[in-house]
Amino acid sequence: MPLHNTDELKATPTSPIEAEAHDPDAETYEFPDKKQDPQSVYQTIHDQLVLDGNSQQNLATFCTTWIEPEVKQIMDESADKNMIDKDEYPQTAAIEERCVHMLANLWNSPEAASTIGCSTTGSSEAAMLGGLALKWNWRKRRRAQGKSTDTPNLIMGPVQVCWHKFCRYFDVDIREVPMEGDRLLLTPEEVVKRCDQNTIGVIVTLGVTFTLQFEPVHEISLALDKLQAETGLDIPIHVDGASGAFLAPFTHPDLLWDFRLPRVKSINASGHKFGLAPLGVGWALWREKHDLPQELIFDVNYLGGNMPTFALNFSRPGGEIICQYYNFLRLGKEGYREIQTECAALGRYLAEKIAEFGPFKIIYDGEGGIPGLCWELKDPASSSFTLYDFADKLRERGWLVPAYSMPPNREDLVIERILIRHGFTRAMADELLLEMQSVLDHFAQHPPEPSTLALAGAESHDHSGR
């Protein structure tokens, strides 16, 4: 029954003047003793949320910030659905299964109709599942050979922080290839020289967080084929397709990065990035059933029926998965291609215009990777401002365009990045360009004080929202 009655409604403040008599700080950190009128509580929270930034001006996040009205309606209708409870919500479970097979088909699995995969809360969780499968399969092989399983290692380039977490949480030695000079991505040569009998796999990123570029999956796969022929080492690839797995099939259909390469055993992706679903869904898929060790799958029956589960989270909402299915049916390959191609073109447009400003050198121009761009200062030593200053000034005007330092060994390189997502328009891009020019004009007249962030060697902030 509703949590209010007539007497309480009369006693609840209804005007701003009456509401000011309450001490909001006391209510912020203490669990309240009494129930309150739902509309008053809603209005309080609504007013607090107004202070958040405008998501349409957030050019740092990879995550979906615009959804169709029908998606909002589906989310409302699915608020009570627990994804894990396949006995109570069999249709939701069937939709998840359909999405897995549709993705397996999109990513060219040889067993698309029967391969295995699951939804997750995001691609970070999906990445950890992929890493666990690599470790278990490596351990099984080593035990079968009567060899030690004490020191597994995982090779990767400039990765999202979830891979650092995986290696620390699950006791795997991280072999992260540092950036050197102009080499900002993983290369076949750097991979091969770090491989040994304890390497459980190689993580290749299809859309690096720092520069938005695709790493060369096919070339690394060929190098590992050659290594196996010469040494017998059979090292699998996991593709971190957090962003790229929902881009490459539509913008670069001929690019070899997916299950067409036999060495690619698993892929993680984020449905709430370029999959265009609401926040809270990722995907983990394996090339063939045997690529996911059976020991990692649990069977439970305490929700009413016997069901297998493989995820780090248990109970979780089903709405985002249903909305992902809606997008698959609603857009199809044609719709996704139109949206992603349009976003990529807008990234290239901004790269061209920002290069014309003069102080900036474009590192990634939106071609051949994630829709967006990134740049550095042409001559940081003689510039009257830093990219941190530039980002701070844009933020004062409502635009979040992050500046950050790069990973080892290029911590000296500070870049700024723009992500182009569905919902960002040409008109918004032109408005941003006007603001950027205005900031440059302001700095020409009023050079900022030395940036405390720059002096301190600012930390790199991850905005991937996995």
VOTOR-152614 format. One line per 3 residues: number of its first residue (from 1); their letters; for each residue x, y, z of C-alpha. Coordinates in Angstrom, 1 decimal, always signed. Example, Ala and Ser with C-alpha at 12.3 -4.5 7.8 and 13.67 -1.06 7.14 Angstrom:
<dolos>
1> AS> +12.3:-4.5:+7.8 | +13.7:-1.1:+7.1
</dolos>
This chain:
<dolos>
1> MPL> +0.0:+0.0:+0.0 | +1.2:+3.6:-0.5 | +3.6:+4.9:+2.1
4> HNT> +1.7:+7.9:+3.1 | -1.6:+8.9:+4.7 | -3.8:+12.0:+4.7
7> DEL> -2.5:+13.4:+7.9 | +1.1:+13.1:+6.8 | +0.3:+14.8:+3.5
10> KAT> -1.1:+17.8:+5.4 | +2.0:+18.0:+7.5 | +4.4:+17.9:+4.6
13> PTS> +5.9:+21.2:+3.4 | +4.5:+22.1:+0.0 | +6.0:+25.4:-0.7
16> PIE> +9.7:+26.4:-1.1 | +9.4:+28.7:+1.9 | +8.1:+25.9:+4.1
19> AEA> +10.7:+23.5:+2.8 | +13.5:+25.8:+3.8 | +12.6:+25.3:+7.4
22> HDP> +14.1:+21.8:+7.1 | +17.8:+21.2:+7.5 | +18.8:+19.4:+4.3
25> DAE> +22.3:+18.5:+5.6 | +20.8:+16.6:+8.5 | +18.7:+14.5:+6.0
28> TYE> +21.7:+13.9:+3.7 | +23.8:+11.7:+6.0 | +21.3:+10.3:+8.5
31> FPD> +18.8:+7.6:+7.9 | +15.4:+9.4:+8.4 | +13.2:+8.4:+11.3
34> KKQ> +9.9:+9.0:+9.5 | +8.4:+8.5:+6.0 | +7.7:+11.4:+3.8
37> DPQ> +5.4:+12.4:+1.0 | +6.7:+10.8:-2.3 | +6.2:+13.9:-4.4
40> SVY> +8.2:+16.1:-2.0 | +11.0:+13.5:-1.9 | +10.9:+13.3:-5.7
43> QTI> +11.1:+17.0:-6.0 | +14.1:+17.2:-3.6 | +16.1:+14.7:-5.6
46> HDQ> +15.0:+16.1:-8.9 | +16.3:+19.5:-7.8 | +19.6:+18.0:-6.7
49> LVL> +20.1:+16.3:-10.0 | +19.7:+19.6:-11.9 | +23.1:+20.4:-10.6
52> DGN> +24.6:+17.6:-12.7 | +26.3:+18.4:-16.0 | +24.5:+18.3:-19.3
55> SQQ> +25.2:+14.8:-20.7 | +24.9:+16.1:-24.3 | +28.0:+18.3:-23.6
58> NLA> +29.9:+15.5:-22.0 | +32.4:+14.6:-24.7 | +34.6:+12.6:-22.3
61> TFC> +32.2:+9.6:-21.8 | +32.0:+6.6:-24.2 | +28.6:+5.8:-22.8
64> TTW> +25.1:+6.2:-24.2 | +23.6:+9.6:-23.4 | +20.6:+9.6:-25.8
67> IEP> +17.9:+7.0:-26.1 | +14.6:+6.7:-28.0 | +11.3:+7.2:-26.2
70> EVK> +10.5:+3.5:-26.8 | +13.6:+2.5:-24.9 | +12.6:+4.6:-21.9
73> QIM> +9.2:+2.9:-22.0 | +10.8:-0.6:-22.1 | +13.0:+0.4:-19.2
76> DES> +9.9:+1.4:-17.2 | +8.2:-1.9:-18.0 | +11.2:-3.9:-17.1
79> ADK> +12.1:-2.4:-13.8 | +11.1:-5.5:-11.8 | +12.8:-8.1:-14.0
82> NMI> +15.8:-9.9:-12.4 | +18.1:-11.1:-15.3 | +19.4:-14.0:-13.3
85> DKD> +16.0:-15.5:-12.5 | +15.5:-17.4:-15.7 | +12.7:-19.5:-14.2
88> EYP> +10.5:-16.5:-13.2 | +11.4:-14.4:-16.3 | +11.9:-17.0:-19.1
91> QTA> +11.2:-14.5:-21.9 | +13.8:-12.1:-20.6 | +16.2:-15.1:-20.5
94> AIE> +15.3:-16.0:-24.0 | +16.0:-12.4:-25.2 | +19.5:-12.5:-23.6
97> ERC> +20.1:-15.8:-25.4 | +19.0:-14.3:-28.7 | +21.3:-11.3:-28.2
100> VHM> +24.3:-13.7:-27.6 | +23.6:-15.6:-30.8 | +23.0:-12.4:-32.8
103> LAN> +26.4:-11.0:-31.6 | +28.1:-14.4:-32.4 | +26.7:-14.1:-35.9
106> LWN> +27.8:-10.4:-36.1 | +31.3:-11.3:-34.9 | +31.5:-14.3:-37.3
109> SPE> +31.6:-17.2:-34.8 | +31.9:-20.6:-36.5 | +29.2:-21.8:-34.0
112> AAS> +27.0:-18.7:-34.0 | +23.8:-20.8:-33.4 | +25.3:-22.7:-30.5
115> TIG> +28.3:-20.8:-29.1 | +28.3:-19.6:-25.5 | +28.3:-16.1:-24.0
118> CST> +26.5:-14.0:-21.5 | +25.4:-10.5:-20.6 | +27.2:-8.5:-17.9
121> TGS> +26.8:-5.2:-16.2 | +29.4:-3.7:-18.5 | +32.5:-4.6:-20.5
124> SEA> +34.8:-4.4:-17.5 | +33.0:-7.4:-16.0 | +32.9:-9.1:-19.4
127> AML> +36.7:-8.5:-19.7 | +37.4:-10.2:-16.4 | +35.3:-13.2:-17.5
130> GGL> +37.4:-13.4:-20.6 | +40.6:-13.2:-18.6 | +39.4:-15.9:-16.2
133> ALK> +38.7:-18.3:-19.1 | +42.2:-17.6:-20.5 | +43.8:-18.4:-17.1
136> WNW> +41.7:-21.6:-16.5 | +42.5:-22.9:-20.0 | +46.2:-22.2:-19.6
139> RKR> +46.2:-23.9:-16.2 | +44.5:-27.0:-17.6 | +47.0:-27.3:-20.4
142> RRA> +49.9:-26.9:-18.0 | +48.6:-29.5:-15.5 | +48.0:-31.9:-18.3
145> QGK> +51.7:-31.5:-19.2 | +52.7:-31.9:-15.6 | +54.1:-28.4:-15.4
148> STD> +54.0:-25.6:-12.9 | +51.0:-23.2:-12.9 | +52.5:-20.7:-10.4
151> TPN> +53.4:-17.7:-12.7 | +50.8:-16.9:-15.3 | +51.2:-13.7:-17.3
154> LIM> +49.1:-11.6:-19.6 | +50.4:-9.4:-22.4 | +48.6:-6.1:-23.3
157> GPV> +49.2:-2.5:-24.5 | +47.7:+0.7:-23.1 | +44.6:-0.8:-21.6
160> QVC> +41.6:+0.3:-19.6 | +42.1:+0.0:-15.8 | +39.8:-3.1:-15.6
163> WHK> +42.8:-5.2:-17.0 | +45.0:-3.9:-14.2 | +42.3:-4.9:-11.8
166> FCR> +42.0:-8.4:-13.3 | +45.7:-9.1:-13.0 | +45.9:-7.9:-9.4
169> YFD> +42.6:-9.5:-8.3 | +43.3:-12.9:-10.0 | +47.1:-13.1:-9.4
172> VDI> +48.3:-12.8:-13.0 | +51.6:-11.0:-13.9 | +50.8:-8.0:-16.1
175> REV> +53.1:-7.5:-19.1 | +52.0:-4.1:-20.2 | +53.9:-2.9:-23.3
178> PME> +54.8:+0.7:-22.6 | +54.4:+3.5:-25.1 | +57.7:+4.6:-26.7
181> GDR> +58.1:+7.7:-28.9 | +55.4:+7.7:-31.5 | +54.3:+4.1:-30.8
184> LLL> +51.1:+4.5:-28.8 | +49.6:+1.1:-29.5 | +50.4:-2.6:-29.2
187> TPE> +52.4:-4.0:-32.1 | +53.2:-7.6:-33.2 | +56.9:-7.1:-32.5
190> EVV> +56.4:-6.0:-28.9 | +53.9:-8.9:-28.3 | +56.2:-11.6:-29.6
193> KRC> +59.2:-10.7:-27.5 | +57.2:-10.9:-24.3 | +55.6:-14.3:-24.9
196> DQN> +56.7:-17.4:-23.0 | +55.3:-20.7:-21.7 | +53.4:-18.9:-18.9
199> TIG> +51.6:-16.5:-21.2 | +47.9:-17.1:-20.8 | +46.9:-14.8:-23.7
202> VIV> +47.3:-11.4:-25.4 | +44.8:-8.6:-24.9 | +44.3:-6.6:-28.1
205> TLG> +42.1:-3.5:-27.8 | +39.8:-2.5:-30.6 | +39.5:+1.1:-29.6
208> VTF> +42.1:+2.3:-27.1 | +40.8:+4.5:-24.3 | +43.6:+7.0:-24.6
211> TLQ> +43.8:+7.6:-28.4 | +40.6:+5.9:-29.8 | +42.6:+3.9:-32.3
214> FEP> +42.1:+0.2:-33.2 | +45.1:-2.1:-32.4 | +46.1:-4.4:-35.2
217> VHE> +44.4:-7.7:-34.2 | +45.1:-9.5:-37.5 | +48.8:-8.6:-37.6
220> ISL> +49.2:-9.7:-34.0 | +47.4:-12.9:-34.8 | +49.7:-13.6:-37.7
223> ALD> +52.8:-12.9:-35.6 | +51.5:-15.4:-33.0 | +50.9:-18.0:-35.7
226> KLQ> +54.5:-17.6:-36.8 | +55.6:-17.9:-33.2 | +53.7:-21.1:-32.7
229> AET> +55.2:-22.6:-35.9 | +58.7:-21.8:-34.6 | +58.4:-22.6:-30.9
232> GLD> +55.2:-24.5:-30.3 | +53.7:-21.8:-28.1 | +50.0:-21.6:-28.8
235> IPI> +48.9:-18.3:-27.3 | +45.3:-17.1:-27.6 | +43.9:-13.6:-28.2
238> HVD> +41.2:-11.9:-26.3 | +39.8:-8.8:-28.1 | +38.8:-6.0:-25.8
241> GAS> +36.0:-4.7:-28.1 | +34.5:-2.4:-25.4 | +33.8:+0.2:-28.1
244> GAF> +35.1:-1.3:-31.4 | +33.1:-4.5:-31.4 | +29.9:-2.4:-32.0
247> LAP> +31.7:-0.2:-34.6 | +34.0:-2.3:-36.8 | +31.2:-4.7:-38.2
250> FTH> +29.4:-1.6:-39.5 | +32.2:+0.9:-40.3 | +35.0:-1.5:-41.3
253> PDL> +33.3:-4.7:-42.3 | +36.4:-6.1:-44.1 | +38.7:-5.6:-41.1
256> LWD> +39.8:-8.9:-39.7 | +39.6:-8.7:-35.9 | +36.9:-11.1:-34.8
259> FRL> +36.2:-14.8:-34.7 | +37.2:-15.1:-38.4 | +40.7:-15.3:-36.8
262> PRV> +40.9:-18.8:-35.1 | +43.3:-17.4:-32.6 | +40.7:-15.0:-31.3
265> KSI> +39.0:-17.0:-28.5 | +36.9:-14.4:-26.8 | +35.5:-10.9:-27.1
268> NAS> +34.1:-8.5:-24.6 | +31.9:-5.5:-25.6 | +30.0:-2.7:-24.0
271> GHK> +26.3:-2.6:-25.0 | +25.9:+0.8:-23.3 | +28.6:+2.4:-25.5
274> FGL> +28.4:+2.1:-29.2 | +25.8:-0.7:-28.8 | +23.5:+2.3:-28.0
277> APL> +21.8:+0.6:-25.0 | +21.1:+2.3:-21.7 | +23.8:+2.2:-19.0
280> GVG> +24.3:-1.2:-17.4 | +24.9:-3.9:-20.0 | +28.0:-5.6:-21.5
283> WAL> +28.7:-8.8:-23.4 | +31.2:-11.7:-23.2 | +31.3:-14.2:-26.0
286> WRE> +33.6:-17.2:-26.8 | +34.4:-18.4:-30.2 | +33.4:-22.0:-29.5
289> KHD> +31.9:-23.7:-26.5 | +35.1:-25.4:-25.4 | +36.8:-22.0:-25.2
292> LPQ> +34.9:-21.4:-22.0 | +35.9:-23.9:-19.3 | +33.0:-25.8:-17.9
295> ELI> +34.4:-25.4:-14.4 | +33.6:-21.7:-14.5 | +29.9:-22.3:-15.0
298> FDV> +27.7:-22.8:-11.9 | +24.3:-24.4:-11.6 | +21.9:-23.1:-9.1
301> NYL> +18.3:-24.0:-8.3 | +17.3:-21.8:-5.4 | +15.4:-19.3:-7.5
304> GGN> +12.8:-21.9:-8.5 | +14.5:-23.8:-11.4 | +17.8:-25.2:-12.4
307> MPT> +19.9:-22.6:-14.2 | +23.6:-22.2:-15.2 | +25.3:-18.9:-14.3
310> FAL> +28.6:-17.4:-15.3 | +29.1:-13.8:-14.2 | +30.7:-11.9:-11.3
313> NFS> +27.3:-10.4:-10.5 | +24.3:-12.4:-9.6 | +21.0:-10.5:-9.4
316> RPG> +20.9:-7.7:-11.9 | +18.3:-5.8:-13.9 | +17.0:-7.2:-17.2
319> GEI> +15.8:-3.9:-18.8 | +19.1:-3.0:-20.4 | +19.4:-6.4:-22.1
322> ICQ> +15.8:-6.1:-23.4 | +16.6:-2.6:-24.7 | +19.8:-4.0:-26.4
325> YYN> +17.5:-6.5:-28.2 | +15.2:-3.6:-29.1 | +18.2:-1.8:-30.7
328> FLR> +19.2:-4.9:-32.7 | +15.7:-5.3:-34.1 | +15.0:-1.6:-34.5
331> LGK> +18.3:-0.7:-36.3 | +19.7:-3.8:-37.9 | +23.0:-3.5:-39.7
334> EGY> +21.7:-0.7:-41.8 | +20.7:+1.5:-38.9 | +23.9:+0.9:-36.9
337> REI> +25.9:+1.6:-40.0 | +24.2:+4.9:-40.6 | +24.6:+6.1:-37.0
340> QTE> +28.2:+5.0:-36.7 | +29.2:+6.3:-40.1 | +27.6:+9.7:-39.3
343> CAA> +29.4:+9.9:-35.9 | +32.8:+9.0:-37.6 | +32.3:+11.7:-40.2
346> LGR> +31.6:+14.3:-37.5 | +34.8:+13.2:-35.7 | +36.8:+13.8:-38.9
349> YLA> +35.0:+17.2:-39.4 | +36.0:+18.3:-35.9 | +39.6:+17.1:-36.4
352> EKI> +39.9:+19.2:-39.5 | +38.5:+22.3:-37.9 | +40.5:+22.0:-34.6
355> AEF> +43.7:+21.5:-36.6 | +43.0:+24.9:-38.3 | +43.0:+26.7:-34.9
358> GPF> +46.8:+26.6:-35.0 | +48.1:+25.5:-31.6 | +47.0:+21.9:-31.8
361> KII> +48.5:+18.8:-33.5 | +46.0:+16.1:-34.2 | +47.1:+12.6:-33.1
364> YDG> +44.0:+10.8:-34.2 | +41.7:+12.3:-36.8 | +38.6:+10.0:-36.5
367> EGG> +39.7:+7.7:-39.3 | +40.0:+3.9:-38.7 | +38.9:+3.8:-35.0
370> IPG> +36.3:+5.1:-32.6 | +34.3:+8.1:-33.7 | +36.1:+11.1:-32.2
373> LCW> +39.5:+12.7:-32.2 | +42.4:+13.6:-29.9 | +45.2:+16.1:-30.1
376> ELK> +48.3:+17.6:-28.3 | +49.8:+21.0:-28.2 | +52.3:+21.5:-31.0
379> DPA> +54.8:+23.3:-28.8 | +53.9:+22.9:-25.1 | +57.1:+24.6:-23.9
382> SSS> +56.3:+27.9:-25.6 | +52.5:+27.8:-25.2 | +50.9:+30.3:-22.8
385> FTL> +48.4:+27.7:-21.7 | +48.3:+23.9:-21.1 | +45.6:+21.5:-22.3
388> YDF> +44.5:+21.3:-18.7 | +43.8:+25.1:-18.8 | +42.0:+24.7:-22.0
391> ADK> +39.8:+21.8:-20.6 | +39.1:+23.8:-17.5 | +37.9:+26.9:-19.4
394> LRE> +35.7:+24.8:-21.7 | +34.2:+23.2:-18.6 | +33.2:+26.6:-17.2
397> RGW> +31.1:+26.9:-20.4 | +29.5:+23.5:-19.8 | +31.7:+21.4:-22.2
400> LVP> +33.5:+18.4:-20.7 | +36.5:+17.8:-23.0 | +39.1:+15.9:-20.9
403> AYS> +42.8:+16.5:-20.9 | +45.1:+13.7:-19.4 | +48.6:+12.4:-19.4
406> MPP> +49.5:+9.1:-21.2 | +50.6:+5.8:-19.7 | +54.2:+4.7:-19.3
409> NRE> +56.6:+5.6:-20.9 | +54.9:+8.7:-22.4 | +53.7:+10.4:-19.2
412> DLV> +55.2:+13.5:-20.7 | +52.6:+13.6:-23.4 | +49.3:+15.3:-22.5
415> IER> +46.4:+15.0:-24.9 | +42.8:+16.1:-25.1 | +40.1:+13.9:-26.5
418> ILI> +36.5:+14.2:-27.9 | +34.1:+11.3:-28.2 | +31.3:+11.5:-30.8
421> RHG> +28.2:+9.6:-29.7 | +24.7:+9.2:-31.1 | +22.8:+12.4:-30.3
424> FTR> +25.7:+14.7:-30.9 | +24.9:+16.9:-33.9 | +26.7:+19.0:-36.5
427> AMA> +25.0:+22.1:-34.9 | +26.5:+21.1:-31.5 | +29.9:+20.6:-33.1
430> DEL> +29.8:+24.1:-34.6 | +28.8:+25.5:-31.2 | +31.7:+23.7:-29.6
433> LLE> +34.1:+25.1:-32.2 | +32.9:+28.6:-31.5 | +33.5:+28.1:-27.7
436> MQS> +37.0:+26.7:-28.4 | +37.9:+29.7:-30.5 | +36.5:+32.0:-27.8
439> VLD> +38.7:+30.2:-25.2 | +41.8:+30.6:-27.4 | +41.0:+34.3:-27.9
442> HFA> +40.6:+34.7:-24.1 | +44.0:+33.1:-23.5 | +45.6:+35.4:-26.0
445> QHP> +44.5:+38.4:-24.0 | +44.6:+36.8:-20.5 | +47.2:+34.0:-20.2
448> PEP> +46.3:+31.7:-17.3 | +48.4:+31.3:-14.2 | +50.7:+28.2:-14.3
451> STL> +48.4:+25.2:-14.1 | +48.7:+23.4:-10.8 | +47.6:+20.2:-12.6
454> ALA> +50.5:+20.5:-15.0 | +53.0:+21.3:-12.3 | +51.9:+18.3:-10.3
457> GAE> +51.9:+15.9:-13.3 | +48.2:+15.4:-13.5 | +46.8:+11.9:-13.1
460> SHD> +45.1:+10.4:-16.1 | +41.4:+10.0:-15.5 | +39.4:+7.2:-17.1
463> HSG> +36.1:+8.2:-18.6 | +35.2:+4.9:-20.3 | +32.3:+4.0:-18.1
466> R> +32.6:+0.3:-18.6
</dolos>
